Structures are given as structure tokens and as C-alpha cells.
């Protein structure tokens, strides 16, 4: 006996009224199958907006769906033998706020608060770590490439090994506390113990001897040894971003948020992240300016550190309290519902292809599409690293005092949050109006334009002397401002445009290419992009003696990689558009072939028969309403 399933079809108001309560189930095809066909078309329609060229494929479909998007009703029917999923009826008695059930709000609001606190802390830590290692005695921006490669990476690997072992020993809730507590303890101890005792803890005499022996070329590694507590803070701050944000928060969010809820609220979390960036930037600015109100002889940076780390610990306590609350109120209900089979938080995923480095390289070389996508990822990682480290070196030259450096970074974080928030809102318009190709070209274009001006001000500073004099600033300060603009706009366009473009590029690929391509890029390109820029800078610093002496060569390398990036994006746009159009044609063909053979228009209906309304797709891709006669024994469903 065929099972019963519930399907939901979207019906324009005018058609819904004409069918009235006589809309019935029937036919040689189940209504669930028709609904499935309609969902197939909806997926195809959404893809049309990924490329400007692809939108030309069916303007009628665009017009039809856009018009009906804001005026639609649902007709629910039951059909025998359907393939549709069983959808539990909504609880009409549940309290709602702005149409959102309280059961959802009770999860999303605390999670949003947790996310805000985590990213508020991360912004403070990210700004502080740069100030510490760049302005430290015997140090500079030159230390950052060495620190990322030889300290940060090994500690990250070590942490993940330890974390994987703890997962098998501790419960999920206990694991959260065990992981986050050492972070908060370290940041508090750094401000109140390690930093005040830095002169005793740092081996300055040994570092001086090594500098005399090996010279300035070895300043990076020696600085790591000299200022080891600062470098430890740098690594812990970096790990906060990858561990607390990516592993702890998103792991917990995915545990209690259903798929449909995630689609609705996860984008809002992204916007909230930029709000946290704005407020935390102002927090950094406030504590950095405390020095002006302190009496002479007081270590202003030490006081600022205690204030900022106190805020970090306070927000950390809020994170733990919120997590504890959710585990006492929400998690038990979700686990009970899971055991009862009432809800499903996710779907079983297919086993993904896992490839080693050698196999990944071979696969990257075999596909021009995947190769271009890989070049995008690698080029971004290299370019942003080349400019960012050089820019931080110039900030130190402009603001040698840690408080001044920190105050500048606070304003920078606030500006980044505002611009990124605006870009994320504007990105929807850019994608729908100009397509994937233009969106993909914006990030490298912005980085190239601002990067050229930034390096020109550094290399040809005297040439710009009349301009800077007219503006009332020095070439150095103007370079710092241009570098800040470059970082702000390149990062905001990365979050709002580059990342979505990268993920969209996988959509038109077949399942095998999609899985293997993503595996290859994750294994090879992401690490190569992140470490490539750092390795290039290390070789140049060792070869030419300092970061400043390497600047002209860094400019040339930046130009080289941005040109590669632009060419790859243009090539990928052509391939992406061709694949998208082909995919749309195939999906529309499948949808048309699956239509009921006995479907008629409203004018063609036989007054002696009863009909049910179905949504179908014509050869142009337009969604339209048709009528299918009811078979013997079928009864009308209520609308």
C-alpha cells in the first residue's frame, strides 16, 4: 500500500481563487511529484542570478517568479505514493514575534549574543596581538611571517591533535568549558602577570648576542625568542578565531539549529559579526586613550592591556553563562525531540572524496575550471599577506608608541565593520544586477588599485612630496591611510563578494568534480595561499636584510599575482556562465518532460469533470498553472 505524503505547492492568488475549495488530488501522477518538479525549477531559477549572461536565458521566467514572489498562497494536498517529505503541521497556538516562533527565538537570540561576545573578544585580541609583536623591543612587522609559519602553524596542529583526543573522552558540554577556560585564563594572566614581569621573563641578553652574531637578517626568528610571551599571546589570539569561533560556536550552533532555521538566521549572524567589529573597535580606542588621563610614570600600555583583557574575560564569562543556559533549557528539549523522531537537525551526507597532496595537485592540473578557481584562492592569500605585513610596518613607523598604534587599530576595526556591513547589503544587488563575473573581479581590482598607490607612496615618497604638503600630511602618514583603505575595502569585498563567488563557482559542477575540486582546493590552495605570502616575505627579508629593503620587490610580486587573479577570474566567468546555462537548459528539459500529459488550461476544462491545480514549467522555463482531472475515488483537499 502506497504511503501518504504531504506536498505543498505555490499558487498565484488569482488561480487559487478560481480553484476554490474544489482543488483535489488525483491523476496518473502524484501531486508530490509535481511539487518536486516545481522545486527543481526553483533551484534552476535561483542559479540564473549567479551570472549576468545566464539571466538572459529566460526573461519570462524571471518576470513570472518575481511577480508571484510577493503574492502567493499554499494549497496542501495529500497524495498516494508520493516522494515528498512528510512535513509536520505547524503549531498554530505557539506564540510568535514578527512571525517567528518562540521556540526558534529562544535559540537564536542567545546564540546571536554568544556570537557577538566571541567576535567582540576576537577583534580586541586581533588588534592587541599586532600591537604587541610589531612594537616590541627589537621587533617589527618582519616577525609576522616567521611567527605565522614556525609558531602559529605548529601550535594549531598540536591543538587539533589534542582536541581530537578530548572529543573521545569528554562530553560535548564539558569539552566546551575545558577548551575555552584556558584561553580566558591565559589572557587574564598575560595582562596581570606576564606583561608586568616581561623584563624578567624575556631573554634580552641572549637575543642581543644572537643579533650581533647573525645580524638584522635574522631579526624575525630572534625577535620570537626575545619576546616569547608576546608571541604566545599572538598565537593564542589567532587560535581564538579558529577554535572558539569555528570549532566551538559553529559546532554548537549546528547542533541545535535546524536546516531551515539556519538558512534564515545564519546570514544575520554574519551581519551581527560586523556590528561586533564596530563596537569592539571603539572599545580598543577607549582603552588605548587612557594613557592621556594617567599621571606621569605610569605604564599606559600596561593599564590599557589590563582594561582590554578584563573586558575579554568578562565577555568570556557571558559566553560560558549563555552556553550553560542553552544546555539547561534548549538542548534537553532538542535531544528529546530527536529521540522521539519529531525533528531532524540535518541530513545524512554523502562520503566526500579525500585526496592527498599529490593527488590534489594532479587533479588541479587536469581541470581548467578547478585550476582557475584554485588560482583565485591562492592569489588572494598571497596578495593580502604581502600588503598587510608591509602596511603594519609603516604603522609602527608612524605610531611607535603601543597606545597610539592600538588606538589607530581600534578606528581601523570600526571602519572595517561599517564598510563590510554595507558591502554585505550591497552584494545582493551586485550579484543580481551585474552577475558573477563582475562580482568576482571587484576584489582583485580593489586590491590592485589601492596596492599600487600604497607601494608607490613608499617607494617614490619624494615624488609625492608636493601632494602630501598640500594635504598637510607626510608621505608616511598618507601611505598608512592608503594602506588602511586597502585593507578595509579588500577585506570587506572578500567577505561580501569573494567568498560567495568562490562557493557559487562549485554549483554548476557535477557531483564528482564538485567534491574532488573542493577537496583539492582545501588540501593545497588554502594553505598555499596563507603561507605563500609569508614564505615569500621570509626569503626577501633574509635576502635583502629587512622588510623595507624588500618593498620594491614585494610590489612587483603583488602586481604579478593580481594580474594572474584577474585573468583567472575572467576565464572562470566564461566557463561558469556556459556551465550555468547548460545546467538550466537541462533542468528545464527535465521539468517539462515530467509534466502531466493530461494537464489543461482553465479555458480548456470540461465542466463535467473535477480538476486539481498544479504548477508546471513550460519550455521557456516559465512557471504556470494548469489543471489535471481527478481520477475515480479521489476527493478534494481543503485549501
Secondary structure, DSSP 4 states (H G I P E B T S, - for coil): -PPEEEEEEEE-HHHHHHHGGG-B--SSS-HHHHHHHHHHHHHHHHHHTT-TTGGGG-HHHHHHHHHHHTS-EEEEEEEET--SPPPPPP-TTS-EETTEEHHHHHHHHHHHHHHHHHHHHHHHHHHHHHHHHHHSTT--THHHHHHIIIIIHHHHHHHHHHHHHHHTTS-HHHHHHHHHHHHHHHHHHIIIIITTTHHHHS-HHHHHHHHHHH-GGGHHHHHHHHTHHHHHHHHHHHHIIIIIIIIIIHHHHHHHS-HHHHHHHHHHHHHHHHHHHHHHHHHHHHHHGGGGGSPTTS-HHHHHHHHHHHHHHHHHHHHHHHHHHHHHHTHHHHHHHHHTTS---S-PPPPPP---HHHHHHHHHH-HHHHHHHHHHHHHHHHHHHHHHHHHHHHHHH--SHHHHHHHHHHHHHHHHHHHHHHHHHHHHHHHHHHHHHHHHHHHHHHHHHHHHHHHHHHTGGGGHHHHHHHTS-HHHHHHHHHHHHHHHHHHHIIIIIHHHHHHTTTTS-HHHHHHHHHHIIIIIHHHHHHHHHHHHHHHHHHHSSHHHHHHHHHHHHHHHHHHHHHHHHHHHHHHHHHHHHHHHHHHHHHHHTS-TT-B-STT--TTS-EEEEEEE-TTS-EEEEEEEPPTT--BPP-
